[in-house]
Amino acid sequence: MKVAQTNACMGCHAVDRKLVGPSFKDIAARYKGDAAAQAKLEKKVRDGGAGVWGAIPMPSHPGMSAADIHSVVGWVLAGSPSK
């Protein structure tokens, strides 16, 4: 997804394998069926966080637009489709 690439998400995450952070597929699996996942993950992308996937913290992304965050999180939760 272009929004993930232009906002440096792919520097720490890959669709199907762990890099610095978990794969997008692992994130989708963990939050499957969680009705609050979209809002939780949007907050985590915006504000950063640590402890859910290990000791390495996820940095905040205050410069990323709310629309881009919403789009990327929705794409991740949908299983990171290639189209």
Rosetta blueprint (number, residue, H / E / L):
1 M L
2 K H
3 V H
4 A H
5 Q H
6 T H
7 N L
8 A L
9 C H
10 M H
11 G H
12 C L
13 H L
14 A L
15 V L
16 D L
17 R L
18 K L
19 L L
20 V L
21 G L
22 P L
23 S L
24 F H
25 K H
26 D H
27 I H
28 A H
29 A H
30 R H
31 Y H
32 K L
33 G L
34 D L
35 A L
36 A L
37 A H
38 Q H
39 A H
40 K H
41 L H
42 E H
43 K H
44 K H
45 V H
46 R H
47 D H
48 G L
49 G E
50 A L
51 G L
52 V L
53 W L
54 G L
55 A L
56 I L
57 P L
58 M E
59 P L
60 S L
61 H L
62 P L
63 G L
64 M L
65 S L
66 A H
67 A H
68 D H
69 I H
70 H H
71 S H
72 V H
73 V H
74 G H
75 W H
76 V H
77 L H
78 A L
79 G L
80 S L
81 P L
82 S L
83 K L
